[in-house]
Amino acid sequence: MKETPINHEVVTRKIKESKLESVGKASIREIKKLVDTIEEETGEAFIRMEMGIPGLPPTKIGVEAEIEALKKGIAALYPDIYGIPPLKKEISRFVKLFLDIDVDREGCIPTVGSMQGGFAAFMTVNRMNRKKDTTLFIDPGFPVHKQQHRVLGIKYETFDVYNYRGDKLKHKLESYLKKGNISSILYSNPNNPSWICFTHNELRIIGELAEKYDVIIMEDLAYFAMDFRKDYSKPGEPPYQPSVTRYTDNYILFISSSKVFSYAGQRIGMMVISDKLYNTTAPDLLRYYTTDVFGKAIIFGSLYALSSGTAHSPQYGLAAILKAVNDGEYDFIKVVKDYGEKARIMKKMFLDNGFDIVYDKDEDNPIADGFYFTFSYPGFTGEELLNELVYYGISAISLAITGSERLEGIRACVSLVNRKQFPDLEKRLQQFHRDHPVKK
Ligand SMILES: Cc1ncc(COP(=O)(O)O)c(C=O)c1O
């Protein structure tokens, strides 16, 4: 029997019982369940890096504002589909102060998590023009967005940006856009899973092509301002969160409150539609909606049909958080910066023990330390590596499910790893390295 940090016999038995064909091929939730059962039987805590969930308490300002609102009786009332006025005002202020863009309050809309904003947008954008019925994903990306396309029956195309950074991005994007079927482009920035961040040069390329080919850019800012290499935390002061909005006014932004405000449980996010796109008329929309105005179709057609708006009390919670942030009274970046610190320490442990960082550069610069990082080990595919790491008490997910072509890669999320576990992580990585010598 092999000596591994987590009892070899138990791990092997639990994998067998789970009926998973391979740990490396399992979904995030399947891995979570397997690790829960191994932890239960062995009493040993894993270094859990599979789930991208906040590891911090929720922003208190929000919780208190929600309680206050509930006490006033708002639970009995339907919220307006387009959002309560104080929240719309603060979203509009937030994007002015942190992105330096002017967006009318009408286009600042709360959604049930940014997940719902995406769903409504994919549904509406791909119905504006019958010839443009396909979303282009700049991958790697968040797997649920593809699942949304599948359940909606909407087509998508995708490529891994790894080999197309910098100026190479232009030619690659044009090879898709010139076909004429692409309605919109979706990416997250900072990126889940790789934590790459597009440079101003790359965002300019994307924005200019959006203008040239009349496509909508859907920029997912789920990790808003969390590229800690620069300080984006000062309202109304540069530098601002880099964004395509500098280069095109054909955009929809999805700004999640799940990670930046540790507010995932309340399922509230922001969808921000540029004034130009909001007021765009597209006659093909009339096939599905009673209006041909995009902004009205997405609110009174899609969002109405999905959930008739966003729950009332989280809207008050988010409005209060944003007001404090906008007024410079609450520094949300200071709170989440710990993720970057943890990533720096953890990445070093991996590198010291023979591992490599897969997505390691933004053009010429090393990537930032943040919520996620990607790693590999010589001689292993991502799947094989995950299968083996379970015996070392380390869990994560394979990049294969994210549209990445780097099949050797694994995504690690730092949020749930407690600093007290760092010595264990180091010991386990050292043993892994000893047990799997790298051939020079
Ligand atoms: C890139 C990306 N987009 C969207 C989401 C979902 O955000 P929300 O919780 O606001 O629905 C996540 C959450 O992990 C994410 O990583």
The ligand as a MOL file (V3000), in Angstrom:
LIG
                    3D

  0  0  0     0  0            999 V3000
M  V30 BEGIN CTAB
M  V30 COUNTS 16 16 0 0 0
M  V30 BEGIN ATOM
M  V30 1 C -16.6620 34.8010 -14.6250 0
M  V30 2 C -17.8880 34.6890 -13.7930 0
M  V30 3 N -19.0320 35.2090 -14.2260 0
M  V30 4 C -20.1550 35.1420 -13.4970 0
M  V30 5 C -20.1770 34.5310 -12.2720 0
M  V30 6 C -21.4780 34.4340 -11.5210 0
M  V30 7 O -21.7050 35.5260 -10.7600 0
M  V30 8 P -23.0260 35.6710 -9.8620 0
M  V30 9 O -22.7680 34.9520 -8.5850 0
M  V30 10 O -23.1730 37.1460 -9.6850 0
M  V30 11 O -24.1730 35.0890 -10.6220 0
M  V30 12 C -19.0100 33.9670 -11.7690 0
M  V30 13 C -19.0250 33.2810 -10.4730 0
M  V30 14 O -18.1890 32.4790 -10.1460 0
M  V30 15 C -17.8340 34.0490 -12.5470 0
M  V30 16 O -16.6980 33.5100 -12.1410 0
M  V30 END ATOM
M  V30 BEGIN BOND
M  V30 1 1 1 2
M  V30 2 1 2 3
M  V30 3 2 2 15
M  V30 4 2 3 4
M  V30 5 1 4 5
M  V30 6 1 5 6
M  V30 7 2 5 12
M  V30 8 1 6 7
M  V30 9 1 7 8
M  V30 10 2 8 9
M  V30 11 1 8 10
M  V30 12 1 8 11
M  V30 13 1 12 13
M  V30 14 1 12 15
M  V30 15 2 13 14
M  V30 16 1 15 16
M  V30 END BOND
M  V30 END CTAB
M  END
